[in-house]
């Protein structure tokens, strides 16, 4: 997996193929997700790149379920 392949507005899904969020951009080793995504609750959320299983076909798939990812993500206004 190459983090250089991560692009703005890519969907992020859990290992269970359930939507987690949408990429805003990378901040170092973290994915900052858009706060306007329907699952974001109006806040930016962050996931570490270690959570990524694959970047393929215009989508990021995590190595954890959507529920696990949402339990772990950090937030910012």
Secondary structure, 3 states (H helix, E strand, C coil): CCHHHCCCCCEEECCCCCEEEEEEEEECCEEEECCCCCCCCCCEEEEEHHHEEEEECCEEEECCCHHHHHHHCEEEC
